[in-house]
Amino acid sequence: MKAKIFKLLNIFYWSLITILCFWILSAVISIYLDIEFTNESWKSYYELYGFSGIIIIIISSTIRSSKKSDSDIMTAFKIILVTLLPIGLGYLCMLIGFVTCVSTSTYSTYFVNKENNSIKIVSRSTGCGALDSGPPANAILKVRELTSYLRWIQDFVDTNTIDKREWIRQ
């Protein structure tokens, strides 16, 4: 019975490690490719479950590494680690929450690609929404819908220089 419980805990632990690796990899990829969620609630869920997963992994790895033969100093160190790391990560979550308060809105779609409807040229505004900050930054961007959940912001576009035969005006 004890072996089955340990096996289930082991599967749970490695599943969390796999999800964490996916979470970190997707965050790094989104930095270099400028990929974003199409819906703000998906972004919130992504951040919530990612940071919660980190805390759960720290706690479960500490429990996994606990042994009866540990010295008192080692046990105290593990207790302090399990207490302070989630507090530090919670602080990091709040910091990232404040940094990512910038909101982006798509005002209008100017052009849609004739061959691929998922490629669009849109007008977007980026700003923090605070009354005491400057005005939002507006830009004309080429956007590609990768899935119904992900969007790739490709580059800035000058609508005067594009080949109008490849695009349908909206």
Residue pairs with C-beta under 8 A, 6 or more apart in sequence:
9 60
9 64
10 64
12 60
13 57
13 60
13 61
13 64
16 53
16 56
16 57
16 60
17 57
19 53
20 50
20 53
20 54
20 57
23 46
23 49
23 50
23 53
27 50
29 35
30 36
33 152
34 152
34 153
34 154
35 146
35 150
35 151
35 152
35 153
36 43
36 104
36 150
36 151
36 153
37 43
37 46
37 149
37 150
37 151
38 145
38 148
38 149
38 150
38 151
39 149
40 103
42 149
43 100
47 93
47 96
47 97
47 100
51 89
51 90
51 92
51 93
54 89
55 85
55 86
55 89
55 90
58 81
58 82
58 85
58 86
58 89
59 82
59 86
62 78
62 81
62 82
65 78
66 75
66 78
70 78
101 128
101 129
102 126
102 127
102 128
103 126
103 127
103 128
103 129
104 124
104 125
104 126
105 124
105 125
106 122
106 123
106 124
106 143
107 122
107 123
107 124
107 125
107 138
108 122
108 123
108 170
109 120
109 121
109 122
109 123
109 170
110 120
110 121
110 122
110 123
110 140
110 159
110 169
110 170
111 120
111 121
111 159
111 162
111 167
111 168
111 169
111 170
112 119
112 120
112 121
112 167
112 168
112 170
113 119
113 120
113 166
113 167
113 168
114 165
114 166
114 167
114 168
115 166
116 144
118 144
118 145
118 146
119 142
119 143
119 144
120 142
120 143
120 144
120 145
121 140
121 141
121 142
121 143
121 157
121 159
121 162
121 167
122 140
122 141
122 143
123 138
123 139
123 140
124 138
124 139
124 140
124 141
124 143
125 136
125 137
125 138
125 139
126 136
126 137
126 139
127 133
127 134
127 135
127 136
127 137
139 156
140 156
140 157
140 158
140 159
141 153
141 154
141 155
141 156
141 157
142 153
142 154
142 155
142 156
142 157
143 151
143 152
143 153
143 154
144 151
144 152
144 154
145 151
145 152
146 152
